[in-house]
């Protein structure tokens, strides 16, 4: 599992001088070549040099064609130089770019059978920037297979990024809902905290994804508290007793008064009373709030009635008023909210995931990847 990042603003890493690395060659020996300078020693893949086929890069689409037109080599000496054109990709992950080049040059047997989770995240990142989803689509299912069971595990939140770019709709929706239910927020209410921690959730995520999850989280909290406060209001108006009758004209008011006292005391203990007006900066997660409200079943006493006799009024427990137990009603309302949580995803995002699944994974899975390798 990748270590969590601190909430402090990270310093820009100091780039170390490039160390000469062996040149990795891709494609045929004949024809124009391009030297790719990929990564730096501050990135997991380090700094690497890839010698690749220019015609192959041109076939990869507009992004690569643009890079070839804006290469860093001096164009004036180009006609008299035998050295390859050079493109600097210092901010890209070398391991992920190597995978792209292997597939682009039809070197399928050089592809690894498995990838680390972070390697898949970097691959999704490069695929998005260089429009290379289709190149790796027929391989991505096998690479992500070991991580399906870890979808909701701490440290795998960037599954959202992978799911978005390669069209894993079910995984995206499950994880987005999980985070909306289990994430806390920082004091400003702006930043989600990783589940069960006080560390800001950071990494690679699709645009606005965390904001949508945060809004979903806020809505769940608001719905839980709305149900809780509506119950409090109904009790305060004396209409919560379920068994009052004409023979006990005051029993309903007494039942409601005792329930209201116990309920208010319980909410004060949770810092939920006076009533919260906004849930934006409420720190606990919806799951934690559910736990607190569900505990009302066991903590708030059963309602009590008052028996009037010759010796005065005496408070006694009444099993008859167990049906009026506010603790049970509080817990039930909160649980009902969580059972009906909406997916915290906007329609355009969902449509993009569906489109990516159709264009890349489903079509890519049918592509023939059995072509002969190009000789080096």
N, C-alpha and C positions, 0 to 999 in steps of 0.2 A: 504494500500500500504506500502511495506516495506521501511523504511528510506534509502536514498541514503548513500553510503559510501564515505568518503573523499578520496582525491587523495593521502594523506600521507600514508606511509607504516604503516599498522596496527600492533600494538604490540601484541605479543603472550599473550593470556589471562592467567592469573594466575589461576591454578587449585585449587579449594577449597577442603578442606578435605571432604571425602565422608561421608554423613550422612546416617545412617541406614534407609532403606526403607522397607516396608512390601514386602515380597516375593510374586510375582504373579505366580500362578501355571497354567501350561498348560498340557493337556494330561492325560493319565490314571495314577492312583496311583501306579500300579504295574510296575515292570521293572526298569531298570537303569535310573537314572536321571542326568541331567547336569544343573548346575547353571550358568546362563549367567549374567555377570556384565556389564550392558549396559549403555553407556553415562556418562556424568559428569554434575556437576551443572552449567557449563558454556554453555551448549547446551540447546536449547529450551525445549527438552524433559526431561532434568534433568538426574539424576542417578537412575536407576531402577535395580531390581534383578528379573530375570525370571527363574523359575524352569521348565525345559522342558524334554520331553522324548528323551533319547539318540538315540533310534532306529529311531525316527522321524527325528532327525537331520541327521543321517547317510543316510536316504533316500532322503535328499535334494540335494545331489550331492557332487562332489569332494571337493569343497571349505569347506564345513562343515566337511567332513571326514578328511581333512587335519588339521582343527582346533582341532578336537577331538584327533588326534594323537599327537598334539603339545600342549596339555593343560598345564596349569601352575601348576597343582597339582604335588606334589612329588611322582614319580612313585614307589619309594621304599616302601612307606607306603600304597600304594594303595590297596593291597590285604587285609590289616587288618583294613581298614577304612570303616565306613558305610556312611560317608559323600559323597555327590555327587561330580562328577568331576566339575571343575570350568574353565570357559573360560572368559577371560576379553576382552570386546569390548568397551573400554572406549571412543573411538573416534566416535562411531556410535550413531545415533539419536534413543533414546529409543521409541519414539512414532511410528516411522516407523518400528522398529524391532518388536514392539508389534503386528502390523498388519501382518507382515510376520509370526509370531508364531501362531496367531489366524488361519490364512489360513492353515498353515502347519499341525495344529492339528485338522482341520475340524471344527473349532468353528465359523461358518459363521454368526450366529446370534449375535455374539459379535462385528462384524465389524460395524463401524459407517456408517451412511447414507451419510455423507458429510465430507470433509476434507478441512482444510485451504490450500491455495495455496502452502505455504512453506512446509506443511506436504507432499504434493504430490511430491515436488522437492526432499525432503529427501527420500521419498519412492523410487523414480526413482534412486537415488544415491545408496541406499542399494541394490535394485534389481540388479543394474549393477555389484556391487562388489561381491555379493553372488549368482549371476546367478539365481535370484528369479523372473524374469519377468513373467514366466509362472504361478507362484503361484497367482499373483494378476491381471493377464490379464483380467479375466472375470469380475472384479470389477472396473477397471480403467476408463472405459467409463463413468460410473455414477459419479465417483468422479471428473473428469475433466469437466463434462458438464456445471457447473455454470461459468466456466472460459473461454469458447469459445468466448463469447462476449467481453472479456477483452484482447484478444490476442495482440492487438496493443496498449494497454494502458500503460502509464509509470509505471514501477515497475513490469511488468510481462514478462520481457525479458527472464527469465529462462524457459518460455514455450518452448524455443528451446531444453532445456535439456530433458524435459518431452516428447516432440514430437519425438526427436531422439530415445530415449530408448523404447518408446511404439508404434513407427511406425505411427505417425500422419504426413504424408507427406505433405498434403495441408497446415496444420498449420505451419509446419517448413518453407516451401518455402515462404509463405506470410510474416511471421515475419522476416525472413532473408532479404527479399527484402526491407521491411519497414525500417529495421535498416540501410541497405546500403544506403538508400535514405535520412534518417533523422538524422543519427549520424554525429557529428563533431569528430575531433580528438584533442589530446593534442598537445603541441608544438613540440614534437618529431615525431609526426605522427604515433606512434606505438600503442597508446591506444585509443580505441573508447570511446567517451563520450556519456552518456545516452541522448536520444533525448531531445532537447530543454534545455539542462543543460550543465554545464562545469564540471560535475562529472564523473570520470572514471567508465565505465560500468564493474561491478564486479558481481560475483556469480558463479553458477555452469553451465558450458556450455560444450558441447561435444568438444573433442580435435580438435584444429585448427579451430573451427567454427568462432570465432571472427576474426581470421586472414583472413579467406576467405571472410567474410563480409567486412572487411576493404579493401581488394583488390578489391572487387566489387564496393565499394564506390569510390575508387581511379579511377577505370576505367570509371565510370559514369561521374565524374568530368572531366577526360581527354577528353572524347567524347564531352561533352558540350563545353569545351574550344577549342577543335580542330575545331568544326563547327564555333565557334565565330571568331577565328583567320583566318580561311579560308575565311570567309566573309570579314574581314578587308583587307586581301590581295587582294581579287578581286576588292574591292573598290579602293584600292591604285593604282591598275593598270588601273583604269579608265574604267572598263568594267561592271559597275553595273547599269548604266542608262537603263531603260526599254523602253523609248519612244523617244530617240534621232533619228533624221532624217536628211536628206540632207539639208533641209531648215534651220536647226539650227545646223551648223557644230560644234559649241563649247558647245552646251547645255549639251552633255553627260559628258564632262570634268568638266564643272562647277557643274553639279549635283553631280558627284562623289566627287569633291573636298569639297563641302559643307557637304555631307554625311560623308566623311572621317574625317573632322574636328569635327563634332558633335559626331561621333562614338568614336573617339580617346579620346575626352574629357570625354565622359561617362565612358569608360573603365578605364581611369586614376582615376576617382572618386571612382570606385569600387576596386582599387588597382589590376587591371588585365592588366595593361599596364605600362611599357614594358611587353611583353608577358611572362607568366609563363612557365618555362621549365619543371616543375615537380609538381604534385599535391599531393605528399605524405604528406607534412606538411601543405597543405592548410586547414585552420581551419573550414570555414563554411561547412555545409552539402550540398549535391547535391540539396536538396529541397530549401535551402536558396539561393544557386546560381541560381537556376531556377527562384525564385521570383525576384532576382535582374535583371536578364536578361530579364524576361518578362515585368518588369517595363519600359524597353526601349520603348515599344509601346507608353507610355504616356509621357515619359520624353524627349526623343530625338526629336527635332523639325522635322517637315516635310521638305523634301529637298526644296531648293530654286533655282530659275534660275535667270539669269541676262538679263535684257532687255537693249539693246544699243540704245540710242537716241541722238538727237542733244545736249542735255544738259549733256551728259556723261552717265556712267553706274549706274544703280540704282537696288538694290536688291529688289525683290518682291516675295511674296509667289505665288506658282503656284500649283493649284489643279491637274494639269496635271501630276505633278511629285509625286503625292501621292503614286503611285504604286512603286516608287523607295524608299519609306520610309525604312531606315535601321533598325529602331526600330522594325517594324513589322517582318522583316526577322530574326533579332536576337532572338526575342521571339519564333518564329515558330521553328527555328532550335533547340533551347534548349528544347522546349516541345516535339519535335519529339524524342529526345534522351530518355527522361524519359518515354515516351510511349512504348519504345522498350527495356527496361532494362532486361538484362539476369538475371536468378536466380543466386545469389552469393553462389553457393554450388558446391563442387567437386563431380565427378561421384562416387567415393568410398563411400562418405558420403550418397549420395542419395540411393545407393544400400543397404547400411546398414539399412537405415530407412525402405526401402521396405521389407527387410528381417525380420526386427523386427516386422513389421506389420503382415507379414504372419505367423511367428513362434509364436508370443505371442498373439496379440489382436484377429486376425481372428480365429486362432485355439482355443485360450483360450475362446472366446465367445461361442464356441460350446461345451465346456467342461461341464460336468454335475456337477453343484455345489450344488445339492440338497441332497447330502449324509447326513446321520444322523451325528449329532455332537458326538464327542468322549466325554465321561463323564469325569468329573474332579475328 
